[in-house]
Amino acid sequence: KSSPWENWLQEWFYWKLKLEIWDLNRFNSLEEAISEVYWYIYYYNNSRIHTAIKMTPVEFRKIEQEKIKNNEKYFKNRNEKIKKIVENIKKI
């Protein structure tokens, strides 16, 4: 038997969704409700300020991707320097 504690992240999302959208009976049609759910998922994944990181997930993702690019450049340059050192050692 499953428990909500086993799937806490999904349960948290659904709880937040219910809290934000509130009463599903307020919609005039199923399409309107579906549209609101899609909007909320987009908002949740792209625009909301995450309390722990104090920025949106999109901003955080851009910063982390830039860090990865910088690390790749660093390691590429480092590896090139190491290759040159090894080549010079082989010449000796």
ZAKETOR-365367 format. One record per residue (C-alpha): residue in three letters; z, y, x; residue number from 1. Coordinates in pm, whole numbers, plus 50000, padded with zeros to 5 digits. Example, Ala and Ser with C-alpha at 12.3 -4.5 7.8 and 13.67 -1.06 7.14 Angstrom:
2
+-----+-------+-------+-------+-----+
!  aa !    up ! north !  east !   i !
+-----+-------+-------+-------+-----+
! ALA ! 50780 ! 49550 ! 51230 !   1 !
! SER ! 50714 ! 49894 ! 51367 !   2 !
+-----+-------+-------+-------+-----+
END
This chain:
92
+-----+-------+-------+-------+-----+
!  aa !    up ! north !  east !   i !
+-----+-------+-------+-------+-----+
! LYS ! 50000 ! 50000 ! 50000 !   1 !
! SER ! 49904 ! 50343 ! 50133 !   2 !
! SER ! 50129 ! 50641 ! 50155 !   3 !
! PRO ! 50045 ! 51015 ! 50175 !   4 !
! TRP ! 50214 ! 51022 ! 50517 !   5 !
! GLU ! 49943 ! 50795 ! 50656 !   6 !
! ASN ! 49673 ! 51046 ! 50564 !   7 !
! TRP ! 49868 ! 51370 ! 50592 !   8 !
! LEU ! 49580 ! 51589 ! 50711 !   9 !
! GLN ! 49361 ! 51509 ! 50414 !  10 !
! GLU ! 49658 ! 51539 ! 50179 !  11 !
! TRP ! 49738 ! 51882 ! 50329 !  12 !
! PHE ! 49380 ! 51997 ! 50274 !  13 !
! TYR ! 49380 ! 51883 ! 49910 !  14 !
! TRP ! 49716 ! 52050 ! 49853 !  15 !
! LYS ! 49581 ! 52378 ! 49997 !  16 !
! LEU ! 49264 ! 52341 ! 49790 !  17 !
! LYS ! 49465 ! 52295 ! 49470 !  18 !
! LEU ! 49686 ! 52588 ! 49564 !  19 !
! GLU ! 49390 ! 52818 ! 49634 !  20 !
! ILE ! 49163 ! 52715 ! 49346 !  21 !
! TRP ! 49465 ! 52667 ! 49122 !  22 !
! ASP ! 49358 ! 52555 ! 48775 !  23 !
! LEU ! 49033 ! 52360 ! 48753 !  24 !
! ASN ! 49031 ! 52415 ! 48375 !  25 !
! ARG ! 48946 ! 52783 ! 48432 !  26 !
! PHE ! 48586 ! 52694 ! 48516 !  27 !
! ASN ! 48323 ! 52704 ! 48244 !  28 !
! SER ! 48116 ! 52420 ! 48388 !  29 !
! LEU ! 48126 ! 52140 ! 48640 !  30 !
! GLU ! 47868 ! 52325 ! 48851 !  31 !
! GLU ! 48096 ! 52630 ! 48869 !  32 !
! ALA ! 48388 ! 52412 ! 48983 !  33 !
! ILE ! 48172 ! 52235 ! 49242 !  34 !
! SER ! 48046 ! 52569 ! 49370 !  35 !
! GLU ! 48404 ! 52693 ! 49410 !  36 !
! VAL ! 48503 ! 52378 ! 49600 !  37 !
! TYR ! 48203 ! 52415 ! 49834 !  38 !
! TRP ! 48290 ! 52780 ! 49890 !  39 !
! TYR ! 48651 ! 52689 ! 49970 !  40 !
! ILE ! 48548 ! 52418 ! 50218 !  41 !
! TYR ! 48317 ! 52668 ! 50391 !  42 !
! TYR ! 48593 ! 52929 ! 50397 !  43 !
! TYR ! 48850 ! 52677 ! 50523 !  44 !
! ASN ! 48627 ! 52559 ! 50809 !  45 !
! ASN ! 48479 ! 52895 ! 50911 !  46 !
! SER ! 48658 ! 53208 ! 50793 !  47 !
! ARG ! 49029 ! 53155 ! 50742 !  48 !
! ILE ! 49272 ! 53269 ! 51010 !  49 !
! HIS ! 49452 ! 52966 ! 51151 !  50 !
! THR ! 49820 ! 53050 ! 51187 !  51 !
! ALA ! 49872 ! 52864 ! 51515 !  52 !
! ILE ! 49575 ! 53013 ! 51702 !  53 !
! LYS ! 49564 ! 53352 ! 51524 !  54 !
! MET ! 49186 ! 53340 ! 51480 !  55 !
! THR ! 48920 ! 53172 ! 51273 !  56 !
! PRO ! 48800 ! 52823 ! 51364 !  57 !
! VAL ! 48456 ! 52969 ! 51445 !  58 !
! GLU ! 48604 ! 53220 ! 51691 !  59 !
! PHE ! 48816 ! 52947 ! 51850 !  60 !
! ARG ! 48515 ! 52716 ! 51879 !  61 !
! LYS ! 48310 ! 52991 ! 52051 !  62 !
! ILE ! 48589 ! 53059 ! 52301 !  63 !
! GLU ! 48632 ! 52690 ! 52379 !  64 !
! GLN ! 48256 ! 52639 ! 52418 !  65 !
! GLU ! 48246 ! 52931 ! 52662 !  66 !
! LYS ! 48531 ! 52773 ! 52861 !  67 !
! ILE ! 48336 ! 52447 ! 52875 !  68 !
! LYS ! 48023 ! 52629 ! 52997 !  69 !
! ASN ! 48225 ! 52808 ! 53264 !  70 !
! ASN ! 48382 ! 52479 ! 53375 !  71 !
! GLU ! 48040 ! 52315 ! 53392 !  72 !
! LYS ! 47912 ! 52602 ! 53609 !  73 !
! TYR ! 48220 ! 52578 ! 53829 !  74 !
! PHE ! 48182 ! 52203 ! 53880 !  75 !
! LYS ! 47809 ! 52233 ! 53937 !  76 !
! ASN ! 47866 ! 52496 ! 54208 !  77 !
! ARG ! 48151 ! 52292 ! 54354 !  78 !
! ASN ! 47940 ! 51976 ! 54363 !  79 !
! GLU ! 47656 ! 52164 ! 54535 !  80 !
! LYS ! 47899 ! 52293 ! 54799 !  81 !
! ILE ! 48036 ! 51942 ! 54852 !  82 !
! LYS ! 47681 ! 51805 ! 54891 !  83 !
! LYS ! 47604 ! 52069 ! 55156 !  84 !
! ILE ! 47926 ! 51984 ! 55342 !  85 !
! VAL ! 47841 ! 51613 ! 55331 !  86 !
! GLU ! 47487 ! 51684 ! 55455 !  87 !
! ASN ! 47624 ! 51891 ! 55743 !  88 !
! ILE ! 47870 ! 51614 ! 55831 !  89 !
! LYS ! 47587 ! 51358 ! 55832 !  90 !
! LYS ! 47393 ! 51576 ! 56079 !  91 !
! ILE ! 47680 ! 51559 ! 56326 !  92 !
+-----+-------+-------+-------+-----+
END
